[in-house]
């Protein structure tokens, strides 16, 4: 079990499932990293992403809407590690990432230009993100949420938040940051 508990039971469900899946692949540590600088960015990133995310979700690409947020979490963690004094001053890191190429190809940009992964690592991460997004969408589908309701929006936001959190955790582990209990 991970070290985080959420007030929103739906978010806890997403967290626990993603954590268990990514832990089984050894992509996250037993303890999810505490990164206040990156946690503080969630509200701005989530808010900026919402228009694009909802559009993708509603036009038949829910896994893209969810998965791209995990890639964003990874990119933000990488920026934090390499040049936070520069990237920490960017007013909106989501818009910055999206505008490097476009929304549809943001995954490729992050994998190739931000994370700089070789072919094997790229496939491994791409597969893990795709499965994470698919699992999360499947859980959302089984929650019987009525489209356009406040409950549906809360669930979508909670899902995006967990995709971001897990993206950060995956990249921080890849970069060699390991959280251990003191």
Backbone as CSV, one residue per row, in Angstrom:
resi,resn,N_x,N_y,N_z,CA_x,CA_y,CA_z,C_x,C_y,C_z
1,UNK,0.855,-1.181,0.000,0.000,0.000,0.000,0.894,1.236,0.000
2,UNK,0.479,2.243,-0.680,1.268,3.473,-0.779,1.090,4.326,0.467
3,UNK,1.795,5.422,0.505,1.826,6.278,1.679,0.852,7.450,1.613
4,UNK,-0.051,7.477,0.641,-0.939,8.619,0.468,-2.381,8.175,0.643
5,UNK,-3.158,9.000,1.348,-4.596,8.777,1.442,-5.284,10.051,0.993
6,UNK,-6.351,9.901,0.207,-7.069,11.044,-0.343,-8.440,11.162,0.296
7,UNK,-8.913,12.418,0.412,-10.243,12.677,0.951,-11.329,12.174,0.014
8,UNK,-11.085,12.248,-1.284,-12.044,11.822,-2.293,-11.892,10.309,-2.496
9,UNK,-12.927,9.522,-2.145,-12.794,8.059,-2.287,-12.561,7.611,-3.731
10,UNK,-13.083,8.349,-4.701,-12.849,8.001,-6.108,-11.368,8.176,-6.436
11,UNK,-10.781,9.256,-5.968,-9.356,9.472,-6.218,-8.520,8.384,-5.557
12,UNK,-8.922,7.954,-4.384,-8.210,6.876,-3.692,-8.264,5.586,-4.513
13,UNK,-9.396,5.310,-5.136,-9.533,4.117,-5.981,-8.549,4.185,-7.150
14,UNK,-8.498,5.331,-7.822,-7.561,5.490,-8.946,-6.121,5.355,-8.462
15,UNK,-5.826,6.012,-7.360,-4.470,5.981,-6.811,-4.041,4.541,-6.512
16,UNK,-4.883,3.825,-5.778,-4.517,2.473,-5.359,-4.301,1.551,-6.561
17,UNK,-5.162,1.652,-7.567,-5.019,0.802,-8.746,-3.749,1.150,-9.524
18,UNK,-3.541,2.428,-9.792,-2.350,2.837,-10.543,-1.074,2.498,-9.782
19,UNK,-1.090,2.762,-8.490,0.077,2.456,-7.663,0.392,0.952,-7.735
20,UNK,-0.619,0.107,-7.562,-0.402,-1.340,-7.602,0.126,-1.802,-8.950
21,UNK,-0.449,-1.276,-10.014,-0.006,-1.651,-11.356,1.437,-1.204,-11.604
22,UNK,1.735,0.053,-11.346,3.081,0.579,-11.605,4.107,-0.033,-10.665
23,UNK,3.698,-0.352,-9.468,4.589,-1.027,-8.518,4.928,-2.426,-9.039
24,UNK,3.946,-3.106,-9.627,4.191,-4.455,-10.155,5.213,-4.438,-11.291
25,UNK,5.333,-3.310,-11.971,6.319,-3.151,-13.039,7.637,-2.580,-12.524
26,UNK,7.693,-2.302,-11.230,8.849,-1.671,-10.583,9.143,-0.292,-11.176
27,UNK,8.075,0.424,-11.546,8.242,1.777,-12.082,8.086,2.848,-11.008
28,UNK,7.539,2.483,-9.853,7.452,3.399,-8.714,7.976,2.681,-7.482
29,UNK,8.462,3.468,-6.542,8.939,2.918,-5.281,7.771,2.613,-4.357
30,UNK,8.082,1.938,-3.267,7.047,1.624,-2.278,6.392,2.898,-1.757
31,UNK,7.191,3.918,-1.564,6.665,5.209,-1.114,6.640,6.170,-2.298
32,UNK,5.489,6.777,-2.520,5.363,7.779,-3.577,6.156,9.012,-3.130
33,UNK,6.955,9.589,-4.028,7.790,10.720,-3.636,6.983,11.937,-3.192
34,UNK,7.543,12.640,-2.256,6.978,13.914,-1.836,7.783,14.996,-2.546
35,UNK,7.098,15.720,-3.408,7.754,16.760,-4.199,6.863,17.997,-4.190
36,UNK,6.951,18.800,-3.122,6.047,19.949,-2.987,6.080,20.909,-4.176
37,UNK,7.243,21.125,-4.775,7.326,22.012,-5.943,6.424,21.503,-7.069
38,UNK,6.418,20.195,-7.264,5.639,19.604,-8.345,4.165,19.477,-7.969
39,UNK,3.896,19.213,-6.701,2.505,19.161,-6.230,1.824,20.515,-6.395
40,UNK,2.551,21.574,-6.118,1.987,22.927,-6.235,1.596,23.268,-7.669
41,UNK,2.252,22.655,-8.626,1.956,22.926,-10.037,0.661,22.268,-10.508
42,UNK,0.180,21.260,-9.792,-0.966,20.489,-10.257,-2.161,21.378,-10.586
43,UNK,-2.506,22.302,-9.698,-3.709,23.101,-9.919,-3.632,23.861,-11.243
44,UNK,-2.527,24.536,-11.491,-2.365,25.312,-12.727,-2.347,24.391,-13.953
45,UNK,-1.588,23.305,-13.865,-1.510,22.373,-14.990,-2.876,21.754,-15.251
46,UNK,-3.524,21.279,-14.201,-4.843,20.664,-14.356,-5.864,21.619,-14.941
47,UNK,-5.845,22.842,-14.473,-6.778,23.857,-14.965,-6.526,24.151,-16.449
48,UNK,-5.274,24.317,-16.819,-4.930,24.604,-18.214,-5.250,23.431,-19.131
49,UNK,-5.070,22.237,-18.633,-5.254,21.029,-19.422,-6.724,20.706,-19.664
50,UNK,-7.593,21.149,-18.770,-8.982,20.699,-18.756,-9.689,20.854,-20.103
51,UNK,-9.554,21.971,-20.773,-10.245,22.165,-22.058,-9.811,21.117,-23.077
52,UNK,-8.506,20.931,-23.227,-8.003,19.936,-24.174,-8.369,18.529,-23.730
53,UNK,-8.237,18.253,-22.438,-8.528,16.923,-21.913,-9.985,16.526,-22.100
54,UNK,-10.892,17.433,-21.786,-12.324,17.147,-21.952,-12.663,16.949,-23.424
55,UNK,-12.100,17.784,-24.284,-12.353,17.635,-25.731,-11.929,16.245,-26.204
56,UNK,-10.739,15.823,-25.838,-10.252,14.504,-26.260,-11.113,13.388,-25.679
57,UNK,-11.452,13.515,-24.424,-12.272,12.507,-23.752,-13.619,12.365,-24.459
58,UNK,-14.240,13.493,-24.767,-15.580,13.483,-25.357,-15.603,13.171,-26.849
59,UNK,-14.460,13.242,-27.526,-14.448,12.952,-28.960,-13.896,11.554,-29.259
60,UNK,-13.931,10.700,-28.243,-13.570,9.308,-28.475,-12.155,8.918,-28.137
61,UNK,-11.424,9.777,-27.454,-10.043,9.457,-27.098,-9.819,9.603,-25.596
62,UNK,-10.588,8.882,-24.772,-10.437,9.029,-23.326,-9.075,8.578,-22.812
63,UNK,-8.500,7.552,-23.431,-7.187,7.090,-22.980,-6.098,8.119,-23.269
64,UNK,-6.250,8.845,-24.369,-5.315,9.933,-24.668,-5.472,11.037,-23.629
65,UNK,-6.701,11.411,-23.350,-6.961,12.476,-22.373,-6.331,12.145,-21.028
66,UNK,-6.393,10.896,-20.627,-5.816,10.482,-19.342,-4.303,10.273,-19.450
67,UNK,-3.871,9.573,-20.477,-2.457,9.232,-20.610,-1.535,10.417,-20.787
68,UNK,-1.993,11.416,-21.533,-1.136,12.586,-21.763,-0.788,13.256,-20.444
69,UNK,-1.709,13.193,-19.474,-1.411,13.816,-18.179,-0.287,13.077,-17.463
70,UNK,-0.192,11.782,-17.655,0.914,11.036,-17.049,2.234,11.448,-17.699
71,UNK,2.223,11.606,-19.018,3.425,12.093,-19.700,3.811,13.493,-19.191
72,UNK,2.822,14.330,-18.975,3.093,15.684,-18.464,3.751,15.603,-17.091
73,UNK,3.247,14.739,-16.231,3.873,14.554,-14.916,5.329,14.147,-15.035
74,UNK,5.623,13.248,-15.966,7.008,12.823,-16.189,7.869,13.984,-16.665
75,UNK,7.347,14.754,-17.606,8.110,15.886,-18.145,8.399,16.918,-17.069
76,UNK,7.415,17.218,-16.252,7.596,18.213,-15.193,8.655,17.728,-14.196
77,UNK,8.630,16.439,-13.856,9.639,15.884,-12.951,11.039,15.982,-13.559
78,UNK,11.137,15.724,-14.847,12.435,15.835,-15.527,12.931,17.284,-15.511
79,UNK,12.033,18.211,-15.825,12.406,19.627,-15.780,12.866,20.021,-14.379
80,UNK,12.179,19.528,-13.369,12.528,19.828,-11.978,13.940,19.349,-11.673
81,UNK,14.300,18.203,-12.220,15.617,17.631,-11.960,16.734,18.343,-12.714
82,UNK,16.492,18.725,-13.955,17.597,19.236,-14.770,17.799,20.742,-14.700
83,UNK,16.743,21.520,-14.724,16.910,22.980,-14.750,15.704,23.681,-14.134
84,UNK,15.423,23.375,-12.891,14.237,23.944,-12.268,14.312,25.464,-12.155
85,UNK,15.521,26.007,-12.034,15.656,27.470,-11.954,15.147,28.138,-13.234
86,UNK,15.150,27.423,-14.340,14.607,27.930,-15.603,13.131,27.540,-15.735
87,UNK,12.854,26.245,-15.668,11.493,25.756,-15.909,10.519,26.145,-14.805
88,UNK,11.020,26.340,-13.608,10.154,26.763,-12.510,9.564,28.147,-12.715
89,UNK,10.138,28.907,-13.631,9.640,30.263,-13.926,8.674,30.302,-15.114
90,UNK,8.500,29.175,-15.784,7.560,29.118,-16.906,6.153,29.266,-16.331
91,UNK,5.376,30.234,-16.825,4.058,30.494,-16.228,3.078,29.324,-16.319
92,UNK,3.170,28.513,-17.365,2.239,27.400,-17.530,2.970,26.275,-18.260
93,UNK,3.437,25.293,-17.499,4.226,24.217,-18.105,3.407,23.347,-19.041
94,UNK,2.102,23.223,-18.806,1.289,22.449,-19.753,1.276,23.141,-21.117
95,UNK,0.966,24.413,-21.146,0.930,25.158,-22.411,2.310,25.130,-23.065
96,UNK,3.349,25.283,-22.275,4.714,25.227,-22.792,4.961,23.899,-23.515
97,UNK,4.607,22.780,-22.867,4.803,21.462,-23.479,3.944,21.281,-24.727
98,UNK,2.673,21.621,-24.611,1.755,21.447,-25.736,2.210,22.245,-26.954
99,UNK,2.676,23.449,-26.717,3.039,24.327,-27.821,4.419,24.037,-28.411
100,UNK,5.160,23.101,-27.838,6.429,22.687,-28.449,6.141,21.987,-29.766
101,UNK,4.973,21.315,-29.851,4.630,20.559,-31.065,3.134,20.723,-31.334
102,UNK,2.289,20.014,-30.665,0.829,20.144,-30.673,0.288,19.100,-29.706
103,UNK,-0.996,19.177,-29.413,-1.573,18.259,-28.426,-1.431,16.803,-28.871
104,UNK,-1.748,16.529,-30.112,-1.771,15.145,-30.594,-0.417,14.454,-30.534
105,UNK,0.656,15.197,-30.635,1.996,14.611,-30.660,2.808,14.926,-29.407
106,UNK,2.134,15.418,-28.389,2.831,15.787,-27.160,3.506,14.578,-26.514
107,UNK,2.910,13.400,-26.615,3.520,12.196,-26.047,4.882,11.927,-26.691
108,UNK,4.930,11.988,-28.010,6.197,11.756,-28.712,7.239,12.807,-28.331
109,UNK,6.814,14.055,-28.239,7.737,15.123,-27.868,8.332,14.853,-26.490
110,UNK,7.480,14.496,-25.543,7.964,14.252,-24.179,8.890,13.049,-24.143
111,UNK,8.506,11.957,-24.774,9.347,10.758,-24.777,10.698,11.000,-25.436
112,UNK,10.684,11.692,-26.572,11.909,11.877,-27.357,12.751,13.069,-26.923
113,UNK,12.121,14.223,-26.735,12.870,15.465,-26.525,13.051,15.850,-25.054
114,UNK,12.124,15.431,-24.208,12.241,15.775,-22.791,12.902,14.636,-22.012
115,UNK,12.362,13.447,-22.136,12.900,12.306,-21.390,14.097,11.673,-22.084
116,UNK,14.218,11.877,-23.396,15.355,11.375,-24.188,15.548,9.866,-24.021
117,UNK,14.475,9.116,-24.219,14.517,7.669,-24.005,14.984,6.926,-25.254
118,UNK,15.697,5.817,-25.021,16.055,4.945,-26.130,14.816,4.134,-26.520
119,UNK,14.895,3.386,-27.603,13.729,2.690,-28.149,13.092,1.725,-27.152
120,UNK,13.897,0.956,-26.428,13.351,-0.011,-25.473,12.656,0.693,-24.302
121,UNK,13.306,1.704,-23.753,12.719,2.448,-22.632,11.464,3.186,-23.073
122,UNK,11.508,3.713,-24.274,10.345,4.434,-24.828,9.144,3.508,-24.912
123,UNK,9.353,2.291,-25.424,8.266,1.323,-25.541,7.733,0.938,-24.163
124,UNK,8.627,0.690,-23.233,8.226,0.295,-21.877,7.364,1.377,-21.229
125,UNK,7.787,2.623,-21.318,7.037,3.724,-20.715,5.734,3.959,-21.472
126,UNK,5.793,3.944,-22.780,4.585,4.139,-23.581,3.537,3.069,-23.256
127,UNK,3.968,1.819,-23.141,3.053,0.723,-22.800,2.481,0.901,-21.397
128,UNK,3.310,1.310,-20.454,2.841,1.509,-19.074,1.829,2.646,-18.994
129,UNK,2.073,3.721,-19.717,1.136,4.846,-19.732,-0.176,4.421,-20.400
130,UNK,-0.083,3.723,-21.509,-1.293,3.274,-22.211,-2.135,2.368,-21.317
131,UNK,-1.496,1.440,-20.634,-2.229,0.541,-19.743,-2.795,1.297,-18.541
132,UNK,-2.035,2.232,-17.997,-2.529,3.041,-16.871,-3.775,3.820,-17.277
133,UNK,-3.732,4.437,-18.444,-4.875,5.211,-18.930,-6.071,4.300,-19.189
134,UNK,-5.825,3.151,-19.779,-6.898,2.209,-20.079,-7.554,1.696,-18.796
135,UNK,-6.755,1.371,-17.811,-7.279,0.889,-16.528,-8.136,1.971,-15.876
136,UNK,-7.642,3.187,-15.903,-8.360,4.285,-15.261,-9.670,4.566,-15.987
137,UNK,-9.630,4.578,-17.300,-10.855,4.783,-18.068,-11.856,3.657,-17.801
138,UNK,-11.380,2.432,-17.738,-12.245,1.296,-17.454,-12.929,1.457,-16.086
139,UNK,-12.164,1.883,-15.102,-12.765,2.108,-13.780,-13.822,3.206,-13.842
140,UNK,-13.509,4.286,-14.553,-14.476,5.374,-14.688,-15.750,4.881,-15.378
141,UNK,-15.596,4.071,-16.391,-16.749,3.549,-17.137,-17.666,2.711,-16.258
142,UNK,-17.087,2.033,-15.289,-17.873,1.179,-14.405,-18.437,1.924,-13.192
143,UNK,-18.192,3.203,-13.105,-18.728,3.997,-11.993,-20.127,4.536,-12.285
144,UNK,-20.619,4.281,-13.467,-21.968,4.718,-13.865,-22.158,6.223,-13.648
145,UNK,-21.194,6.999,-14.089,-21.267,8.447,-13.963,-22.034,9.020,-15.143
146,UNK,-22.953,9.896,-14.861,-23.712,10.540,-15.931,-22.880,11.670,-16.519
147,UNK,-22.698,11.627,-17.827,-21.900,12.636,-18.521,-22.403,14.042,-18.220
148,UNK,-21.471,14.941,-17.982,-21.813,16.344,-17.760,-22.198,16.683,-16.332
149,UNK,-22.177,15.725,-15.438,-22.545,15.997,-14.048,-21.327,16.405,-13.233
150,UNK,-21.600,16.969,-12.076,-20.522,17.352,-11.159,-19.735,16.110,-10.728
151,UNK,-20.423,15.004,-10.517,-19.742,13.773,-10.110,-18.797,13.289,-11.210
152,UNK,-19.227,13.376,-12.458,-18.373,12.970,-13.575,-17.143,13.870,-13.668
153,UNK,-17.332,15.156,-13.466,-16.207,16.094,-13.518,-15.231,15.843,-12.364
154,UNK,-15.750,15.579,-11.180,-14.878,15.277,-10.037,-14.073,14.008,-10.302
155,UNK,-14.717,12.998,-10.879,-14.016,11.748,-11.179,-12.936,11.970,-12.239
156,UNK,-13.257,12.728,-13.283,-12.276,13.011,-14.335,-11.086,13.786,-13.767
157,UNK,-11.362,14.778,-12.949,-10.295,15.569,-12.324,-9.439,14.695,-11.412
158,UNK,-10.082,13.831,-10.631,-9.348,12.923,-9.739,-8.468,11.975,-10.552
159,UNK,-9.007,11.467,-11.664,-8.236,10.574,-12.522,-7.025,11.294,-13.112
160,UNK,-7.238,12.499,-13.606,-6.122,13.277,-14.160,-5.073,13.547,-13.087
161,UNK,-5.513,13.894,-11.899,-4.567,14.174,-10.817,-3.707,12.949,-10.530
162,UNK,-4.327,11.785,-10.473,-3.546,10.578,-10.198,-2.620,10.214,-11.355
163,UNK,-3.030,10.465,-12.564,-2.135,10.230,-13.698,-0.910,11.144,-13.597
164,UNK,-1.131,12.391,-13.197,-0.035,13.345,-13.000,0.889,12.871,-11.867
165,UNK,0.301,12.532,-10.730,1.077,12.081,-9.569,1.935,10.866,-9.940
166,UNK,1.340,9.929,-10.638,2.084,8.720,-11.011,3.143,9.012,-12.067
167,UNK,2.863,9.933,-12.972,3.885,10.334,-13.932,5.095,10.927,-13.233
168,UNK,4.846,11.798,-12.275,5.932,12.379,-11.477,6.705,11.267,-10.767
169,UNK,5.981,10.342,-10.129,6.625,9.265,-9.368,7.473,8.359,-10.264
170,UNK,6.959,8.024,-11.437,7.698,7.171,-12.371,8.999,7.853,-12.788
171,UNK,8.909,9.126,-13.154,10.119,9.815,-13.627,11.122,10.044,-12.506
172,UNK,10.651,10.404,-11.326,11.589,10.607,-10.213,12.328,9.311,-9.885
173,UNK,11.638,8.189,-9.936,12.327,6.910,-9.711,13.341,6.662,-10.828
174,UNK,12.955,6.909,-12.071,13.873,6.709,-13.196,15.116,7.583,-13.063
175,UNK,14.942,8.755,-12.468,16.058,9.685,-12.278,16.924,9.321,-11.072
176,UNK,16.505,8.312,-10.311,17.311,7.869,-9.181,16.867,8.376,-7.821
177,UNK,15.742,9.064,-7.760,15.217,9.510,-6.468,14.426,8.360,-5.865
178,UNK,14.764,7.988,-4.650,14.063,6.888,-3.993,13.592,7.361,-2.616
179,UNK,12.316,7.164,-2.378,11.741,7.528,-1.094,11.771,6.311,-0.189
180,UNK,12.343,6.497,0.981,12.369,5.427,1.961,11.830,5.942,3.276
181,UNK,11.286,5.050,4.057,10.760,5.407,5.355,11.910,5.665,6.306
182,UNK,11.852,6.781,7.028,12.915,7.097,7.985,12.615,6.520,9.342
